[in-house]
Every structure is written in structure tokens, then in C-alpha cells.
Amino acid sequence: MVRFVPVRYPLLLGTFTFLFILRVLGQVLVGIHDVGLLPPFEQWYSGVVPYWLLLPLQIALIALMLRIVRDFARGDGYFVDLKPRTGAALKMLSCIYFLSMLVRYIVTMALHPELRWLTGTIPIWFHMDLAAFIFMLGDYQMRRPPAAAPRPAL
């Protein structure tokens, strides 16, 4: 069933996805070559998850994000029809995620003042990007109008 989806949702979800794709590509580029315009690999990578595992996870996440954007652009699909309760949970989790990254940034700045303001914090900013994506996904589910009943055939 096709739904009306305000243009802001596919636009913002697509923008957050595009930013995340740029982050993954930037990290791959500096991992393969020394790219003078981009920060070194160490600044893109927090080291929490081994990179051999992180990259496939990031690619899978990008595929999922692209699927969600496609559903929103078409106004049809699994991710456009989640329950409002799921939307509320997604919004709550995204706020916790975003705030935890804000705390992580503040702690990083307190413990490592030499990293001010953007040096070595690329992973934090892109976690905030993912939190914003999740927030918008949940926001739509909570605000969307109910689906219209199908019209009877003549």
C-alpha cells in the first residue's frame, strides 16, 4: 500500500545515508592510500571493533539504510509501515544513542584536550549521524497518517 511520505523524510534519510557512505569511503581511502586532504586512518577508526569486521558491518548497514531510503522515496515497503510504537522506541533509542555520543565527545575533550575540536572525533560525529537517521525513521512512524482504505473495484 503506497503512503504519502513528506519529502523531508526521504531527503533527510538520504542525506544521513550519503554522509555515512562518505565516511566509510573516506576510511577505506586512507586505509589504502595516503590521501593528503583527509585525516589519517587512526582518526577515522576508534579501534573498538577490529577493522576486518567493522568494514563488512558498515557495508551491511549502508545496504539497510539504502533500503529504508528506497522505501521512503517510493512511499511503500516494510520500513514505511512500522508501528507507531516502534517509532516511539526508535526515537527514544536514538536520543539515548545521540546523548551517549555527546557524553563520549565531552569525555574525550576532557581527557585529550589536544584533540580539540574535530581531531580524532570522526567516529563520534558519524555515530551522531546514525542516531539522527534512526530518529527520523522513528519520527515518521509516530507522525504518519493511517493508511487509506483501498477503493473497491468497479
ZIPETA-V50817 format. One record per residue. PSI is psi as a letter, one per 20 degrees, with the letter a starting at -180 (* if undefined). Layout:
psi: <PSI:PSI>
This chain:
psi: <p:p:q:p:o:q:h:h:g:h:g:g:g:h:g:h:g:g:g:h:g:h:g:g:g:g:g:g:g:h:h:g:q:o:o:h:i:q:q:r:g:h:i:i:p:h:j:g:p:p:h:h:h:g:g:h:g:g:g:h:g:g:g:g:g:h:g:g:g:g:g:h:h:h:k:q:r:g:i:i:k:r:q:h:h:g:g:g:g:g:g:g:h:h:g:g:g:g:h:h:h:g:g:g:g:g:g:g:h:g:h:m:i:i:j:q:h:i:p:j:j:g:h:g:h:h:h:h:g:h:h:h:g:h:g:h:g:h:g:g:h:h:i:q:q:q:q:q:q:q:q:q:q:*>
